[in-house]
Every structure is written in C-alpha cells, then in structure tokens.
Amino acid sequence: MPAIDWASAIHYARLVKIAEDVQPAAEYSAQNKADILALGYTFLETLYGNELATEVDPHSGETVTYGFLAVSSAQELVAIVRGTDTVLEWMHDAAFLMLPNPIHGSAGMTEDGFTAIYKSLRTDRNPQSTSAMASIGAYVHAGQAKTVTVAGHSLGGALATLLTLDVALNTECHQPVTYTYASPRTGDHLFAGSFNATIPQSYRIYNRSDLVPNLPPFLPLPYEHTNTGVEMVAPMNAIKDDIGCEHHLTTYLWLMDKLSGGQTFPVNPECRGSAYPGPASGA
C-alpha cells in the first residue's frame, strides 16, 4: 500500500465534490467557481463528455458536464472528474466488454463504456472540440502549468485513470499525480501494467465495503486494478448497509477525515448507521 497524505487526498476529494454538485446539464456557476477559488485554484474550462449509457437510461448522444480544469498560483493544473449515479445502473446491466485501450503508447484493453466516455471527454459541448488531454497538453506546453494532478470519484475515477496515463504518455508533463476514489477496474492486466510502469505517484482510494471497486470482475475477462490501492474500513454499523451509501463521496470524505484525525466532514444523514459517531455538523 502506498504511503498517503490524507490531507492531500481530502483536498482533491473536495474539488471532486464541487464537480459532483454541478448537475449534468448545468454549467459552472459563479458560486461554483468561487468554491474552486477558495480551495486555491482559478477555474479554466469545463470538461464535457457523453453520459454513461445503460439499459435503464440509454442517454443517446447526451452531452453532459463531467468536471473542470483549474490552475493554482503555483501552476499546478488540476483535472477533476465527477462520478455519476448511473454507475450503479451500470453495475447491474453492463456486459463489461473490452475494447482496445485508447491511450497511444500503452498496452491492453479497457472497459467499453469507460472507453467510449473517455474518447468523448472534451472542453466544449461541440463533439469535435479539443480533447481533455490535448487541452491539458496545451496549458503545459504554453508554460501555464508546471504540474498536473488528476482526480475523480466512481466513474470519474476510471476516467481519471485513463486521463492520467494519456497525459503522462502524450503531453510534456510525464509525471502527473492522480487521486481516485471508489474507482472501478478500468482495464485488463496489460493496461494496469502500463499504468503501473508509467505513473509513479498514484493513489487509488477505496472503501472495503463499496461494491463498485470490485467491478468489473476479474473473471471471465482479465480485468485488473492498478497496484496503488489504499484501503479504508468503516467502523462496524457506522455506515448504513446500502450500495449507494458505501459508495458516496461524502462517505469517503468522512472515512479519510477519520484517518487523518479530523472531525469535519459528516456522512449524509440518510446513510448514517446505528453506530455512526458524528460530527453533528461540518463542511
């Protein structure tokens, strides 16, 4: 297990929480941008892409907001990718088929739904606009960014994994850092091997009770996680025994906060189990 600074992990999760609070059809508001600025970053661009298609909700060609790019005064560019409730639908009806890994210069296969969304990830609603990777590369090449950190929750964790590898291999920033929370397996053992060999600083944070990081299964297809897992375990009965509650980003923030010795981030009231200890209020 890689050593981790929980304060940093919480910091990037708070940025992901801002992205998750923006409705898929909405744009980033002045308040959203102020919240990003309060965490030390100036908003640059919105990340758009095609919604995750499921049998329950096919989302035919629907363009949604997935996150944002922002930069700090120290020229750290952050690429933040949100999760989505549709990942819980995907758990039930996906065939977990594999497609050739879309990242130039790396090996293996990746899950078809994640691959399709990643290939659509861009900085404008126009499907022909600049890709997320190309936009990050342009900021780095222009000297507006010296370092890159990519973070995402749930589906966003899988997309962040792909984006991190793409940035490392296909931009001038060869050592991006990544934090993912509750990420499902993104690709096969060859893809994971490419990631492990390329990305020296990666933190794949997961709650042991969360089902999403256990998917897709490693049989019958050889899906495999990257080797940078950081496991968290909730106290017994602190979180309601519910798939969504175990997976929710607020649960992850609470668990990380406990591990860092803090008491700032509360679990959503509807997800608190019989042994939930608090706090009564929080950020």
KAGINOR-V326326 format. One record per backbone hydrogen bond with DSSP energy under -1.0 kcal/mol. CO is the residue of the C=O (numbers start at 0). NH is the residue of the N-H. Records with the same first field share a line. If there is no record, write none. Layout:
CO = NH, NH
This chain:
4 = 8
5 = 9
6 = 10
7 = 11
8 = 12
9 = 13
10 = 14
11 = 15
12 = 16
13 = 17
14 = 18
15 = 19
16 = 20
18 = 21
22 = 25
23 = 64
28 = 32
29 = 33
30 = 34
31 = 35
32 = 36
33 = 37
35 = 40
36 = 39
41 = 70
44 = 68
46 = 65, 66
47 = 121
48 = 63
56 = 53
58 = 61
61 = 50
63 = 48
65 = 81
66 = 46
67 = 79
68 = 43, 44
69 = 77
70 = 41
71 = 74
74 = 145, 146
75 = 71
76 = 148
77 = 69
78 = 150
79 = 67
80 = 152
83 = 86
84 = 87
85 = 89
86 = 90
88 = 92
89 = 93
96 = 111
98 = 109
102 = 105
107 = 100
108 = 187
109 = 98
110 = 114
111 = 115
112 = 116
113 = 117
114 = 118
117 = 120
120 = 131
121 = 47
125 = 128
129 = 122
130 = 134
131 = 135
132 = 136
133 = 137
134 = 138
135 = 139
136 = 140
137 = 141
138 = 143, 144
139 = 142
146 = 76
147 = 176
148 = 78
149 = 178
150 = 80
151 = 180
152 = 155
153 = 156, 157
154 = 158
155 = 159
156 = 160
157 = 161
158 = 162
159 = 163
160 = 164
161 = 165
162 = 166
163 = 167
164 = 168
165 = 169
166 = 170
176 = 149
177 = 202
178 = 151
179 = 204
180 = 153
185 = 110
186 = 223
187 = 191
188 = 192
189 = 193
190 = 194
191 = 195
192 = 196
194 = 198
200 = 177
202 = 179
203 = 229
204 = 181
205 = 231
206 = 209
210 = 213
211 = 214
214 = 184
220 = 222
221 = 188
227 = 203
229 = 205
231 = 207
234 = 237
236 = 274
237 = 272
239 = 241
241 = 245
242 = 246
243 = 247
247 = 251
248 = 252
249 = 253
250 = 254
251 = 255
252 = 256
253 = 257
254 = 258
255 = 259
256 = 261
257 = 260
267 = 270
268 = 271
270 = 239
272 = 275
